Amino acid sequence: MDMEEAKEQVLFSVPMIITNVSYYSITLISVMFAGHLGDLELASSTLANSWAVVTGLALVV
């Protein structure tokens, strides 16, 4: 593979990587805060996040 092409692909993918990390960090931080509240709140938050992802993907795709 040409090194110039590899550099261009890496530079092209950096914004997508940052976007994905940011998206998942929002969920991670929410779950971390809910974990400090208690077990029931943590379970509720995780279930709600899972439900939102499943229904969101079903409606968007």
C-alpha distances in whole Angstrom, upper triangle without the diagonal:
4,6,9,7,7,11,12,11,13,16,16,17,19,22,22,22,25,27,26,27,30,31,32,33,36,37,37,39,41,42,42,45,47,46,49,51,52,51,52,50,47,47,48,45,43,44,44,41,40,42,41,37,38,41,38,35,38,39,36,34
4,6,5,6,9,10,11,13,15,15,17,19,22,22,22,25,27,27,28,31,32,33,34,37,38,38,40,42,43,43,46,48,47,50,52,53,52,53,51,48,49,50,46,44,46,46,42,41,44,42,39,40,42,39,37,39,41,37,35
4,5,5,6,9,10,11,12,14,15,17,20,21,20,23,25,25,26,29,30,31,32,35,36,36,38,40,41,41,44,46,45,47,50,51,50,52,50,46,47,48,45,43,45,45,41,41,43,41,38,40,42,39,37,40,41,37,36
4,5,5,6,9,10,11,12,14,16,18,20,20,22,24,25,26,28,30,31,32,34,36,36,37,40,41,41,44,46,46,48,50,51,51,52,50,47,48,48,45,43,45,44,41,41,43,41,38,39,41,38,36,39,40,36,35
4,5,5,6,9,10,10,12,14,17,17,18,21,22,23,24,26,28,29,30,33,34,34,36,38,39,40,42,44,44,46,49,50,49,50,48,45,46,46,43,41,43,42,38,38,40,38,35,36,38,35,33,36,37,33,32
4,5,5,6,9,10,11,13,16,16,16,18,20,21,22,24,26,26,28,30,32,31,33,36,37,37,40,41,41,43,46,47,46,47,45,42,43,44,40,38,40,40,36,36,38,36,33,35,37,34,32,35,36,32,31
4,5,5,6,9,10,11,14,15,15,17,19,20,21,23,25,26,27,29,31,31,32,35,36,36,38,41,41,43,45,46,46,47,45,42,43,43,40,38,40,40,36,36,38,36,33,35,37,34,32,35,36,33,32
4,5,5,6,9,10,12,14,15,16,18,19,21,22,24,25,26,29,30,31,32,35,36,36,38,40,41,43,45,46,46,47,45,42,43,43,40,38,40,39,35,35,37,35,32,34,36,33,31,34,34,30,29
4,5,5,6,9,11,11,12,15,16,17,18,20,22,23,24,27,28,28,30,32,33,34,36,38,39,41,43,44,43,44,42,39,40,40,37,35,37,36,32,32,34,32,29,31,33,30,27,30,31,28,26
4,5,5,6,10,10,10,12,14,15,16,18,20,21,22,24,26,26,28,30,31,31,34,36,36,38,40,41,41,42,40,37,38,38,35,33,35,35,31,31,33,31,28,30,32,29,27,31,32,28,27
4,6,5,8,10,10,12,14,15,16,18,20,21,22,24,26,26,27,30,31,32,34,36,36,38,40,42,42,43,40,37,39,39,35,34,36,35,31,32,34,32,29,31,33,30,28,31,32,28,28
4,6,7,8,10,11,12,14,16,17,18,20,21,23,25,26,27,29,31,31,33,35,36,38,40,41,41,42,39,37,38,38,34,33,34,33,30,30,32,29,26,29,30,27,25,28,29,25,24
4,6,5,6,9,10,11,12,14,15,17,18,20,22,22,24,26,27,28,30,32,33,35,37,38,38,39,36,33,34,34,31,29,31,30,27,27,29,27,24,26,28,25,23,26,27,23,23
4,5,5,6,9,10,11,12,14,16,16,19,21,21,22,25,26,26,28,30,31,33,35,36,36,37,35,32,33,33,30,28,31,30,26,27,29,27,24,26,28,25,24,27,28,25,24
4,5,5,6,9,10,10,12,14,15,17,19,20,21,23,25,25,27,29,30,32,34,35,35,36,33,31,32,32,28,27,29,28,24,25,27,24,22,25,26,23,22,25,25,22,22
4,5,5,6,9,10,11,12,14,16,17,18,20,22,23,24,26,28,29,31,33,34,34,34,32,29,30,30,26,25,27,26,22,22,24,22,19,22,23,20,19,22,22,19,19
4,5,5,6,9,10,11,12,15,16,16,18,20,21,22,24,26,27,29,31,32,32,33,30,27,28,29,25,24,26,25,21,22,24,22,19,22,24,21,20,23,24,21,21
4,6,5,6,9,10,10,12,15,15,16,18,20,20,22,24,25,27,29,31,31,32,29,26,28,28,24,23,25,24,21,22,24,22,19,23,24,21,21,24,25,22,22
4,6,5,6,9,10,11,13,14,15,17,19,20,22,23,25,27,28,30,30,30,27,25,26,26,22,21,23,22,18,19,21,19,16,20,21,18,17,21,21,18,19
4,5,5,6,8,10,11,12,14,16,17,18,20,22,23,25,27,28,28,28,25,23,24,24,20,19,21,20,16,17,19,17,14,17,19,16,15,19,20,17,18
4,5,5,6,9,10,10,12,14,15,16,18,20,21,23,25,26,26,27,24,21,23,23,20,18,21,20,16,17,20,18,16,19,21,19,18,22,23,20,21
4,6,5,6,9,10,10,13,14,15,17,19,20,22,23,25,25,26,23,21,22,22,18,18,20,19,15,17,20,17,15,19,21,18,18,22,22,20,21
4,6,6,7,9,10,12,13,15,16,18,19,21,23,24,24,24,21,19,20,20,16,15,17,16,12,14,16,14,12,15,17,14,14,18,18,16,18
4,5,5,6,9,10,11,12,14,16,17,19,21,22,21,22,19,17,18,18,14,13,15,15,11,12,15,13,11,15,17,15,15,18,19,18,19
4,5,5,6,8,10,10,12,14,15,17,19,20,20,21,19,16,18,18,14,14,17,16,13,15,17,16,14,18,20,18,18,22,23,21,22
4,5,5,6,9,10,11,12,14,16,17,19,20,20,17,15,17,16,12,13,15,14,11,13,16,13,13,17,18,16,17,21,21,20,22
4,6,5,6,9,10,11,12,15,16,17,17,17,14,12,13,13,9,9,12,11,7,10,13,11,10,14,16,14,15,19,19,19,20
4,5,5,6,9,10,10,13,15,16,16,17,14,11,13,14,10,10,13,13,10,12,15,14,13,17,19,18,19,22,23,22,23
4,5,5,6,9,10,11,13,15,16,17,14,12,14,15,11,12,15,14,12,15,17,16,16,19,21,20,21,24,25,24,26
4,5,5,6,9,10,11,13,14,14,11,9,12,11,8,9,12,11,9,13,15,13,14,18,19,18,20,22,23,23,25
4,5,5,6,9,10,11,11,12,9,6,9,10,6,7,10,10,9,11,14,14,14,17,19,18,20,23,24,24,25
4,5,5,7,9,11,11,13,11,8,11,12,10,10,14,14,13,15,18,17,18,21,23,22,23,26,27,27,29
4,5,5,7,10,11,13,9,8,12,12,10,11,15,14,13,16,19,18,19,22,23,23,25,27,28,28,30
4,5,5,7,8,9,6,5,9,9,7,9,12,12,12,14,16,16,18,20,21,21,24,26,27,27,29
4,5,6,7,9,7,5,8,10,9,10,13,14,14,16,18,19,19,22,24,24,25,28,29,29,31
4,6,8,11,9,8,12,13,12,13,16,17,17,19,21,22,23,25,27,27,29,31,32,32,34
4,7,8,6,7,11,11,11,13,15,16,16,19,20,21,23,25,26,26,28,30,31,32,34
4,6,5,6,9,10,11,12,14,15,17,18,20,21,23,24,26,27,29,30,31,32,34
4,5,5,6,9,10,11,12,14,15,16,18,20,21,23,24,25,27,29,30,31,33
4,5,5,6,9,10,11,12,14,15,16,18,20,21,22,24,26,27,28,30,31
4,5,5,6,9,10,10,12,14,15,16,18,20,21,22,24,25,26,28,30
4,5,5,6,9,10,11,12,14,15,17,18,20,21,22,24,26,27,28
4,5,5,6,9,10,11,12,14,15,16,18,20,21,22,24,25,27
4,6,5,6,9,10,10,12,14,15,16,18,20,21,22,24,25
4,5,5,6,9,10,10,12,14,15,16,18,20,21,22,24
4,5,5,6,9,10,11,12,14,15,17,18,20,21,22
4,5,5,6,9,10,11,12,14,15,16,18,20,21
4,5,5,6,9,10,10,12,14,15,16,18,20
4,5,5,6,9,10,10,12,14,15,16,18
4,5,5,6,9,10,11,12,14,15,16
4,5,5,6,8,10,11,12,14,15
4,6,5,6,8,10,10,12,14
4,6,5,6,8,10,10,12
4,5,5,6,9,10,11
4,5,5,6,8,10
4,5,5,6,8
4,5,5,6
4,6,6
4,6
4
